[in-house]
Amino acid sequence: MSFTFTPAPQIDLIQPSATLAINALANKLKAEGKNVISFAVGEPDKATPAHVGKAMADFALLGQNKYASPAPPALADAIIGKFKRDDGLTFERTQVTAGVGGKELVFWGIGTSVGKDDEVVIPAPYWVSYPEIVNFFGGVPKIIAPVRHDLKITADELRAAITPQTRLFIFNQPSNPAGVVYTKDEVAALAYVLREATKTNPRLVIISDDIYEKLVYTGSFHSLAAVAPDLLPRMLLINGLSKSHAFTGARFGYAAGAAPWIGAINKMLSQSSTHGPTIVQAGAIAALNGPEDFLNEWRTDYVRRRDFVLAELQGVMPCATPGGAFYVFPDIRQYLGGQYNSDKDFVLALLERELVGCVHGSAFGMPGFMRISYATSDNNLREGLARIKKFCALIIG
Ligand SMILES: Cc1ncc(COP(=O)(O)O)c(C=O)c1O
């Protein structure tokens, strides 16, 4: 008898990652022999620093591939050292953990805090996975659509979004997809609102996703936890090495926060992945304890590319100057409404006709925009932007 598998109903609550979907489409066209340029994926085009690779190679030769824990003592201490050094924050071993990418920790950070009908406040444009994961756990995403041109949310917008049902606020800077970086005063203003909100809403907790913290070009990075350490008992800080150490394929993320929250995450890891690969943990220890001077060169390179992209887009589509990460997020609304009804139609046609992959803004909660990742070669940027300009000129006619 034939049988067609249908997934459990909760699987319908979550959509596949839009960025990965566009990238898969771009890769399919590439496999057909087309000269595709993909600006769709958020991945450094750099090599993982050699000292990290060597630590993994050395570990592999020990032949010690045993079960461990999410963050064995040497790894926990490396994570603790990072937060001390960078943010002046002190954590115990019970307050840190690690997982298979920052994504796994975002997944369980949300999964261990959000219950049915809990509201989760998320500023747009947001990383595609946040609302999907919230939906999966029965929560209700409450999106703040910023009105400021630089796409930062204001204290008033945050205040208006928090209700007695709010369980979680997710804060991400530098942000994916817009590269938004908040000043210290702006972070302090948001922290003030959160502090006030806890007086009437004692269940309120915060995830601070700082995975792009090493890629800041304008001003400096001020983590919410460092600016408002009094909020730490209700915070989960999520970070990873994907962006800072070009470690996307190795899958390593880490987190710090209140011991009960970390304990709940570890409980879920004990029933799912158990822990990340020990060989990757060895690389992570080397990365977290090791030099970061290579980042100066990377940052110089990214800023140069960012400025090139912004200059090329000038007069073609308005675009705020991102302070960090490796994305620009231009406004394409002037090209919509005629041939292309939506940003998604626009990026799909751009991919089909000009073979350039970008991700539509609606995937990030901001219809009418699109994300361009500039973590790619100068040649790709030059050629891809020329094609985007040609595509836009054809629409205008
Ligand atoms: C904002 C943000 N958070 C978390 C992640 C997760 O990264 P990873 O799972 O590779 O550590 C990403 C990846 O693109 C991201 O953009």
The ligand as a Tripos MOL2 file, in Angstrom:
@<TRIPOS>MOLECULE
LIG
   16    16     1     0     0
SMALL
NO_CHARGES

@<TRIPOS>ATOM
      1 C1         21.5870   37.5820   13.7270 C.3       1 LIG1
      2 C2         22.0670   36.1810   13.6640 C.ar      1 LIG1
      3 N1         22.0390   35.4450   14.7670 N.ar      1 LIG1
      4 C3         22.4510   34.1620   14.7750 C.ar      1 LIG1
      5 C4         22.9430   33.5760   13.6280 C.ar      1 LIG1
      6 C5         23.3590   32.1310   13.7230 C.3       1 LIG1
      7 O1         24.5840   31.8680   13.1930 O.3       1 LIG1
      8 P1         25.2810   30.4610   13.4080 P.3       1 LIG1
      9 O2         24.2110   29.4640   13.6880 O.co2     1 LIG1
     10 O3         26.0200   30.2090   12.1530 O.co2     1 LIG1
     11 O4         26.1920   30.6250   14.6030 O.co2     1 LIG1
     12 C6         22.9700   34.3000   12.4310 C.ar      1 LIG1
     13 C7         23.4060   33.6790   11.1700 C.2       1 LIG1
     14 O5         23.2430   34.1600   10.0910 O.2       1 LIG1
     15 C8         22.5430   35.6480   12.4540 C.ar      1 LIG1
     16 O6         22.5740   36.4080   11.3560 O.3       1 LIG1
@<TRIPOS>BOND
     1     1     2 1
     2     2     3 ar
     3     2    15 ar
     4     3     4 ar
     5     4     5 ar
     6     5     6 1
     7     5    12 ar
     8     6     7 1
     9     7     8 1
    10     8     9 2
    11     8    10 1
    12     8    11 1
    13    12    13 1
    14    12    15 ar
    15    13    14 2
    16    15    16 1
@<TRIPOS>SUBSTRUCTURE
     1 LIG1         1 GROUP 0 **** ****
